[in-house]
């Protein structure tokens, strides 16, 4: 497994180790589900399963060949039910979080770190 190159947005929050999957859209979701964020012993798939309800996973490829995985669902974060949207970009066995939105509002780096900690803590 390779260490993930971390985007500036989520430095230290969602740097991760990903599985050995190819980067086509069929495998991109599995790459995210089996990846582990830095500082958390759980895989992202387990974190999403524990924290989200009504979650959906989608992947797509742009004309330029970039692959994205979107996760949407409901989450209780900071004692409020919120609509969450996370978008990861996948390149080979590396990936990074591009976007976190809560209730359709883009979140800061600090809030993204807090949300990442919440996801990790939600796994029992």
N, C-alpha and C positions, 0 to 999 in steps of 0.2 A: 504494500500500500504506500502511496505517496502522500506526503504532507501537502495540503492544499495551499495554493497561493491565495492570500486573503485580500479582499477588496478593502479600500480605505474606510468604507462605510461601516464595516462590521469587524474591524481589527480586534482580535481577541474574543469575539463573540461566536462567530460561526466559522472559524478556520477549522478544517476537518480532514479526517482521513476517509477516503472513499474506497469502495470495493473495486475489484478489477473488472469493470464492465466497459463495453464500448460506448461511444457517444451518440448512437442513434437514438431517436426519440423513444423507441420501445424499451431501451435499457436505461434511459436517463432517470426515470422515476425510481427504478431499483437502486441506482447509484446514490440518489439522495436518501432513500429509505434506509440504506445500509451504512451510510456515512455517520461518523461520530464527531460532534463539535469539540473543539479544544476545551478542556476543562470539564467535560461531562462524560461519564462512563457509558452513557446510553446512546443507541443509534437514533437518528432523527425519526425514523418510522415509529418507534416505540414512544418517543416524545409526543409526536402528533396524535397518535392513538390515545394517549393518556390525557392530553390537554384539550383536544378539539372534539367537538361534536359536529355531525353533519359535514364532515370534511370531504373535499373532492381533490383529486390529484389530476393534473393535465400536463401534457408535454407538447412542445411544438418546436419547429425548426424554421428559422427565417430564411429568406432567399439567399442571404450571405452565408448560411450554414451554421449560424449560432443556434444553440439548443437551450431552451428554457423549460423549467418545471414550475408550475404554479400550484400552490396549495391554498385552498380557501376553506373556511369553516367558522364555526362559532367557538368562542373561547371565553372563559371567565378569567379575566386578568385585572388585577387591582380591584377586586370585589365588584367588577362590572361585567355583564355579558357584552361581548364585543364581536363584531365581524372582523375576522383576521384574513389578510392576504399576504402570502409570502411568495416571492419569485426568486428562484435560484437559476444561475447559469451553469451549464455543465460543459466541460471541455475534457474529453477523455475520462480519466478517473479523478479529475479535479473538479471542484465546484465551489461556488461562493454565493452568498445571499446578495441579490441586487436590490430588493425592495421589501420593506415591511410596511403594510398599511393596517391600521386599526380603525374601524368605522370609516373607511375610505379616506383616512388622513395619513399622509406619509409620516413616518416616525424618525426621530433623531437617532444618532449613534448611541446616545446614552439610553434612550428608551429601547432600542434594539437589543442592547446588552441586557437590560432588565428583563425583556421578553424572553431572551435566550435562557437566562437563569430560571425564569418561571417554567419554561418548557422542560428543562432538565429536572427541576424539583418536582414536576408533576408525575414523573415515573415512580411507581411504587414497587 
